[in-house]
Amino acid sequence: MNVPAHARPAPPPAGRHRHPLLRAPDPDGHAKVSFAELFFDLVFVFAVTQLSHTLIGHFSLHGVLQTGFLMLAVWWVWIFTSWVTNWLDPERMPVRVGLFAIMLLGLLMSASLPQAFGERALMFAGSFAAIQVGRTLFVLWAVRGADDTLTRNFQRIGVWLSVSAVLWIAGAMDPTLRVPLWIAALAIEYVGPSAGFHVPGLGRSATTDWNVSGGHLAERCALFVIIALGESLLVTGATFAAEPLSAIGLLAFLVSFGGSLAMWWLYFDTTNEFASGRIAHSQDPGRLARLAYTYMHLPIVAGIIVNAAADEFVLAHPEGHTDLKTAVCLLGGVGLYAVGVGLFKRAVIGRWPWSHLVAAVVLGLAGLVVSSWPPVATSAFACGVIVALAWWERRSRAMCLPPDSAEQNDEPSIGP
């Protein structure tokens, strides 16, 4: 198989041997996802479970905002680590040890999520900051003398994350300033990649410096979508098992399962494969990875988590009238997911798939009338919308793709 030179990992600098902790260049341009990475992901199965249960147990405007904030933090830890294992080889023992240390800290962070704004604030902030700063220091040690560009990039990242770490810890220590300090800390972390981690004296990172294996990062993000969908299925199964068996309960269970299946279909059947190929053959895979995978997967994952909460609400009370929290989670979760997948497609294809906007509008309009419907009917409606969207996208996929192979190498004109 012939792979364009820009799709292959860059060779080591002239006159130097490849550092043993860096991934070896892959002839197919797609670094393998290791078992150590899959094991690492188990911590985030727990984190997603904690987030969905926190949302279910504290469903108010305050609780939703806090859960959303925590979801952003959890995603940032995971995606940054996935970028690092794109460069470092998890089959090497020092890298594995570093990855397992992050797992331990991630487990502490996940355990603290329900009380992150309360009595476990220091556990949450301390473990989060330790992961972000510690991982950066580990990379600087791991790539020493092997890649000057990567070293300088992580020096800049280290400066940004050190500043945010101070704010995380200060917020944990002072409850009165916790919210503004934590918002500032998370904002610094999220703005960093778009700003190229600019640091006076160290310059700014260019996306062309981020020589990523696009196929590897695409596969890692797809696996996180699987984690979130798996949590949705766990909620569905556990809630159904705990409720008395009834015909309406069985119907609600089947509808919830159908909704999870439709979400899987929309992402993996109509989006993921083409996006993986697009980033693997991109002239600037770092730019596309930053936009499509680092940022655009957020609403996708958030939509699944919100929909998991909706499944529990429906299975617990499938009859009667659809209350506000059930309607918001059902229609809002599916709508957020549809918009997220649409934004993802916009990033990799270069134009907006209007079917996703139509689905979001239909779900929004349904919010005006579903209060008189039983929750199971509202759930069936939301499931029907996502099934129709997946079917529409499958039928029109050929129209969404570039008309010839040459155009597939053109870069989208959007993004930070």
C-alpha positions as CSV (number, residue, x, y, z in Angstrom):
1,M,0.0,0.0,0.0
2,N,1.4,3.4,-1.0
3,V,0.9,6.1,1.5
4,P,1.6,9.8,0.7
5,A,4.7,11.1,2.5
6,H,2.6,13.6,4.5
7,A,0.5,10.8,6.0
8,R,3.5,9.0,7.5
9,P,5.0,9.9,10.8
10,A,8.0,12.1,10.3
11,P,11.4,10.4,10.4
12,P,13.8,11.3,13.3
13,P,16.0,14.3,12.8
14,A,19.1,13.7,10.6
15,G,22.0,12.3,12.5
16,R,20.0,10.9,15.4
17,H,18.5,7.6,16.1
18,R,14.8,7.3,16.9
19,H,14.3,7.7,20.6
20,P,13.1,4.4,22.1
21,L,10.0,5.9,23.7
22,L,8.6,7.4,20.5
23,R,6.4,5.4,18.2
24,A,8.2,3.9,15.3
25,P,7.0,5.3,11.9
26,D,4.2,3.2,10.6
27,P,4.2,2.3,6.9
28,D,0.4,2.6,6.7
29,G,0.3,5.9,8.5
30,H,-2.0,4.5,11.2
31,A,-0.4,3.8,14.6
32,K,-1.8,0.9,16.4
33,V,-4.1,1.4,19.4
34,S,-2.4,-0.6,22.1
35,F,-4.0,-2.8,24.9
36,A,-2.5,-0.4,27.4
37,E,-4.5,2.4,25.9
38,L,-7.7,0.3,26.0
39,F,-7.0,-0.5,29.6
40,F,-6.5,3.2,30.3
41,D,-9.9,3.9,28.9
42,L,-11.6,1.8,31.6
43,V,-11.1,4.7,34.1
44,F,-13.2,6.9,31.8
45,V,-16.0,4.3,31.7
46,F,-16.2,5.0,35.4
47,A,-15.9,8.8,34.8
48,V,-18.8,8.8,32.3
49,T,-20.9,6.8,34.7
50,Q,-20.2,9.3,37.4
51,L,-21.2,12.2,35.2
52,S,-24.5,10.6,34.1
53,H,-25.4,9.7,37.6
54,T,-24.5,13.2,38.8
55,L,-26.7,14.7,36.2
56,I,-29.6,12.3,37.1
57,G,-29.3,13.1,40.8
58,H,-28.9,16.8,40.5
59,F,-31.1,17.8,37.6
60,S,-31.4,21.5,38.0
61,L,-29.9,24.5,36.1
62,H,-27.1,24.6,38.7
63,G,-26.6,20.8,38.5
64,V,-26.6,20.8,34.7
65,L,-24.0,23.5,34.5
66,Q,-21.8,21.8,37.1
67,T,-22.0,18.5,35.3
68,G,-21.3,20.1,31.9
69,F,-18.2,21.8,33.4
70,L,-17.0,18.5,34.8
71,M,-17.6,16.7,31.5
72,L,-15.4,19.3,29.8
73,A,-12.6,18.6,32.3
74,V,-12.9,14.8,32.0
75,W,-12.8,15.0,28.2
76,W,-9.8,17.3,28.3
77,V,-7.8,14.9,30.4
78,W,-8.7,12.0,28.1
79,I,-8.0,13.8,24.7
80,F,-4.7,15.3,25.9
81,T,-3.6,11.8,26.9
82,S,-4.6,10.4,23.6
83,W,-2.5,13.0,21.8
84,V,0.5,12.0,23.9
85,T,0.1,8.3,23.2
86,N,-0.1,9.3,19.5
87,W,3.6,10.2,19.9
88,L,4.8,8.0,22.7
89,D,4.8,4.2,22.4
90,P,2.6,2.6,25.0
91,E,4.4,-0.7,24.4
92,R,7.5,0.7,26.1
93,M,7.6,0.1,29.9
94,P,8.3,3.7,31.0
95,V,5.4,4.9,28.9
96,R,3.1,2.3,30.3
97,V,4.1,3.2,33.8
98,G,3.4,6.9,33.1
99,L,0.0,5.9,31.6
100,F,-0.9,3.8,34.6
101,A,0.1,6.7,36.9
102,I,-2.4,8.8,35.0
103,M,-5.0,6.0,35.4
104,L,-4.6,6.2,39.2
105,L,-5.0,9.9,39.3
106,G,-7.9,9.6,36.8
107,L,-9.6,7.2,39.1
108,L,-9.2,9.7,42.0
109,M,-10.6,12.4,39.8
110,S,-13.5,10.3,38.7
111,A,-14.3,9.3,42.3
112,S,-14.5,12.9,43.3
113,L,-16.8,14.1,40.5
114,P,-20.2,14.0,42.5
115,Q,-18.6,16.2,45.2
116,A,-16.1,18.1,43.0
117,F,-17.7,21.4,43.9
118,G,-18.0,20.4,47.6
119,E,-16.0,18.4,50.0
120,R,-13.9,16.7,47.4
121,A,-12.9,19.8,45.5
122,L,-9.2,19.5,46.4
123,M,-9.1,15.8,45.3
124,F,-10.7,16.7,42.0
125,A,-8.5,19.8,41.3
126,G,-5.3,18.2,42.6
127,S,-5.7,15.0,40.6
128,F,-6.7,17.0,37.5
129,A,-3.7,19.4,37.8
130,A,-1.3,16.6,38.6
131,I,-2.4,14.7,35.4
132,Q,-2.1,17.8,33.2
133,V,1.3,19.0,34.5
134,G,2.8,15.6,35.3
135,R,2.0,14.2,31.9
136,T,3.6,17.2,30.2
137,L,6.8,16.8,32.3
138,F,6.9,13.1,31.5
139,V,6.7,13.9,27.8
140,L,9.5,16.4,28.1
141,W,11.6,13.7,29.8
142,A,10.6,11.0,27.3
143,V,11.5,13.0,24.1
144,R,14.7,14.6,25.4
145,G,17.3,14.8,22.7
146,A,15.0,13.1,20.1
147,D,12.7,15.8,18.7
148,D,13.4,19.5,19.2
149,T,10.0,20.5,17.7
150,L,8.0,18.3,20.0
151,T,10.1,19.4,23.0
152,R,9.5,23.0,22.3
153,N,5.8,22.3,21.8
154,F,5.5,20.7,25.2
155,Q,7.5,23.4,26.8
156,R,4.8,25.8,25.7
157,I,2.1,23.5,26.8
158,G,3.8,23.1,30.2
159,V,3.7,26.9,30.7
160,W,-0.1,27.1,29.9
161,L,-1.0,24.1,32.0
162,S,1.1,25.3,35.0
163,V,-0.8,28.6,35.0
164,S,-4.1,26.8,34.9
165,A,-2.9,24.3,37.6
166,V,-2.4,27.3,40.0
167,L,-6.0,28.4,39.4
168,W,-7.3,24.9,39.9
169,I,-5.6,24.5,43.3
170,A,-6.5,28.0,44.4
171,G,-10.1,27.5,43.5
172,A,-10.2,24.2,45.5
173,M,-8.7,26.0,48.5
174,D,-11.1,29.0,48.4
175,P,-14.8,28.0,48.1
176,T,-15.8,31.7,47.6
177,L,-13.7,32.0,44.5
178,R,-13.9,28.4,43.3
179,V,-16.3,28.9,40.4
180,P,-14.6,31.9,38.8
181,L,-11.1,30.5,39.3
182,W,-12.1,27.1,37.9
183,I,-13.8,28.7,34.9
184,A,-10.7,30.7,34.2
185,A,-8.5,27.6,34.6
186,L,-10.6,25.5,32.2
187,A,-10.8,28.4,29.7
188,I,-7.0,28.6,29.6
189,E,-6.8,24.9,28.8
190,Y,-9.4,25.1,26.1
191,V,-8.0,28.2,24.4
192,G,-4.5,26.9,24.5
193,P,-4.6,24.7,21.4
194,S,-6.3,27.3,19.3
195,A,-3.8,29.9,20.4
196,G,-0.9,27.6,19.5
197,F,0.1,27.7,23.2
198,H,1.8,31.0,22.5
199,V,4.4,31.9,25.1
200,P,6.7,35.0,24.9
201,G,10.2,33.8,24.2
202,L,9.1,30.4,23.2
203,G,6.9,31.4,20.2
204,R,3.8,29.6,19.0
205,S,3.1,26.1,17.9
206,A,1.9,25.5,14.4
207,T,-0.5,22.7,13.6
208,T,2.1,21.4,11.1
209,D,4.4,20.8,14.1
210,W,1.8,18.4,15.5
211,N,2.8,15.4,13.3
212,V,0.0,13.1,14.4
213,S,-1.1,9.7,13.2
214,G,-4.6,10.7,12.1
215,G,-6.0,7.2,11.9
216,H,-4.8,6.5,15.5
217,L,-6.5,9.6,16.9
218,A,-9.7,9.0,14.9
219,E,-9.8,5.4,16.3
220,R,-9.2,6.7,19.9
221,C,-12.1,9.2,19.7
222,A,-14.3,6.5,18.2
223,L,-13.5,4.3,21.1
224,F,-14.5,7.1,23.5
225,V,-17.9,7.4,21.7
226,I,-18.2,3.6,22.3
227,I,-17.5,4.2,26.0
228,A,-20.3,6.8,26.2
229,L,-22.7,4.6,24.3
230,G,-21.8,1.7,26.6
231,E,-22.7,3.9,29.6
232,S,-26.1,4.5,28.0
233,L,-26.7,0.8,27.6
234,L,-25.6,0.2,31.2
235,V,-28.1,2.8,32.5
236,T,-30.8,1.3,30.3
237,G,-30.2,-2.3,31.5
238,A,-29.7,-1.4,35.2
239,T,-32.8,0.7,35.4
240,F,-34.9,-1.8,33.5
241,A,-33.7,-4.6,35.8
242,A,-34.6,-2.6,38.9
243,E,-38.2,-1.7,37.8
244,P,-41.2,-4.1,38.1
245,L,-41.7,-5.9,34.8
246,S,-44.6,-4.5,32.7
247,A,-45.6,-4.2,29.1
248,I,-45.0,-0.4,29.1
249,G,-41.7,-0.8,30.8
250,L,-40.6,-3.4,28.2
251,L,-41.6,-1.0,25.5
252,A,-39.6,1.8,27.1
253,F,-36.6,-0.5,27.3
254,L,-36.8,-1.5,23.6
255,V,-37.2,2.2,22.6
256,S,-34.1,3.2,24.7
257,F,-32.1,0.4,23.2
258,G,-33.2,1.5,19.7
259,G,-32.1,5.0,20.4
260,S,-28.6,3.9,21.4
261,L,-28.4,1.7,18.3
262,A,-29.4,4.6,16.1
263,M,-26.8,6.9,17.7
264,W,-24.2,4.2,16.9
265,W,-25.4,3.9,13.4
266,L,-25.3,7.7,12.7
267,Y,-21.7,8.0,13.9
268,F,-20.1,4.7,12.8
269,D,-22.0,4.0,9.6
270,T,-22.2,7.4,8.0
271,T,-19.3,9.4,9.5
272,N,-16.4,7.7,11.2
273,E,-14.8,5.8,8.3
274,F,-14.7,8.7,5.9
275,A,-13.4,11.0,8.6
276,S,-10.6,8.6,9.5
277,G,-9.5,8.4,5.9
278,R,-9.7,12.2,5.5
279,I,-7.4,12.9,8.5
280,A,-5.0,10.1,7.6
281,H,-4.4,11.7,4.1
282,S,-4.6,15.3,5.2
283,Q,-1.8,17.7,4.3
284,D,-2.2,19.2,7.9
285,P,-3.5,16.4,10.1
286,G,-2.7,18.3,13.3
287,R,-5.1,21.1,12.3
288,L,-7.9,18.7,11.5
289,A,-7.2,16.7,14.6
290,R,-7.4,19.8,16.7
291,L,-10.7,20.9,15.2
292,A,-12.6,17.7,14.4
293,Y,-11.5,15.5,17.2
294,T,-10.3,17.7,20.1
295,Y,-13.2,20.2,19.9
296,M,-16.0,18.8,17.7
297,H,-16.4,15.5,19.6
298,L,-17.5,17.4,22.8
299,P,-21.2,17.8,21.8
300,I,-21.2,14.2,20.5
301,V,-20.1,12.8,23.9
302,A,-22.3,15.3,25.8
303,G,-25.4,14.3,23.8
304,I,-24.9,10.7,24.6
305,I,-24.4,11.4,28.4
306,V,-27.6,13.5,28.5
307,N,-29.5,10.9,26.5
308,A,-28.4,8.2,29.1
309,A,-30.0,10.3,31.8
310,A,-33.1,10.6,29.7
311,D,-33.3,6.8,29.4
312,E,-33.3,6.4,33.2
313,F,-36.0,9.0,33.6
314,V,-38.2,7.3,31.0
315,L,-37.7,3.8,32.3
316,A,-38.5,4.9,35.8
317,H,-41.7,6.6,34.7
318,P,-42.8,5.5,31.2
319,E,-46.4,6.6,31.7
320,G,-48.2,9.8,32.5
321,H,-47.0,13.1,31.1
322,T,-43.5,14.1,29.9
323,D,-42.1,16.4,32.6
324,L,-39.6,19.2,31.8
325,K,-36.4,17.3,32.8
326,T,-37.4,14.3,30.7
327,A,-38.2,16.4,27.7
328,V,-35.0,18.4,28.0
329,C,-32.9,15.3,28.3
330,L,-34.6,13.3,25.5
331,L,-35.0,16.1,22.9
332,G,-31.9,18.0,24.0
333,G,-29.6,15.0,24.3
334,V,-30.6,13.7,20.8
335,G,-30.5,17.2,19.4
336,L,-27.0,17.9,20.9
337,Y,-25.8,14.6,19.4
338,A,-27.2,15.4,16.0
339,V,-25.6,18.9,16.0
340,G,-22.3,17.5,17.2
341,V,-22.1,14.9,14.5
342,G,-23.1,17.6,12.0
343,L,-20.3,19.8,13.2
344,F,-17.9,16.9,13.0
345,K,-18.9,16.2,9.4
346,R,-18.6,20.0,8.6
347,A,-15.0,19.9,9.9
348,V,-13.9,16.9,7.8
349,I,-16.1,17.4,4.7
350,G,-15.9,21.1,4.5
351,R,-19.7,21.8,4.2
352,W,-22.6,21.5,6.6
353,P,-24.9,18.4,6.2
354,W,-28.4,20.1,6.3
355,S,-30.1,16.9,7.4
356,H,-28.6,17.4,10.9
357,L,-30.0,20.9,11.2
358,V,-33.4,19.7,10.1
359,A,-33.3,17.0,12.8
360,A,-32.4,19.6,15.5
361,V,-35.2,21.9,14.4
362,V,-37.8,19.0,14.4
363,L,-36.7,18.1,17.9
364,G,-36.9,21.7,19.1
365,L,-40.4,22.1,17.7
366,A,-41.5,18.9,19.3
367,G,-40.6,20.4,22.7
368,L,-43.7,22.6,22.3
369,V,-46.1,19.7,22.4
370,V,-44.5,16.7,24.2
371,S,-45.6,17.7,27.7
372,S,-48.9,16.1,26.9
373,W,-47.3,12.8,25.7
374,P,-46.3,9.9,27.9
375,P,-42.5,9.7,28.3
376,V,-42.3,6.5,26.3
377,A,-43.9,8.2,23.3
378,T,-41.5,11.2,23.6
379,S,-38.6,8.7,23.7
380,A,-40.0,6.9,20.7
381,F,-40.3,10.2,18.8
382,A,-36.6,11.1,19.6
383,C,-35.5,7.6,18.6
384,G,-37.5,8.0,15.3
385,V,-35.8,11.3,14.5
386,I,-32.3,9.9,14.9
387,V,-33.2,6.7,12.9
388,A,-34.6,8.9,10.1
389,L,-31.4,11.1,10.2
390,A,-29.2,8.0,10.0
391,W,-31.2,6.6,7.1
392,W,-31.1,10.0,5.3
393,E,-27.4,10.3,5.8
394,R,-26.8,6.8,4.5
395,R,-28.9,7.4,1.4
396,S,-27.2,10.8,0.7
397,R,-23.7,9.8,1.7
398,A,-22.5,9.8,-1.9
399,M,-23.7,13.4,-2.3
400,C,-21.8,14.5,0.9
401,L,-18.5,13.1,-0.2
402,P,-16.2,14.9,-2.6
403,P,-17.0,13.9,-6.2
404,D,-13.5,12.6,-7.0
405,S,-10.5,11.3,-5.2
406,A,-8.5,14.3,-6.0
407,E,-10.8,16.5,-4.0
408,Q,-10.4,14.3,-1.0
409,N,-7.0,15.9,-0.4
410,D,-8.5,19.4,-0.3
411,E,-8.6,20.9,3.2
412,P,-11.8,22.3,4.7
413,S,-11.6,26.1,4.9
414,I,-12.9,26.4,8.5
415,G,-11.6,26.1,12.0
416,P,-9.3,27.8,14.4
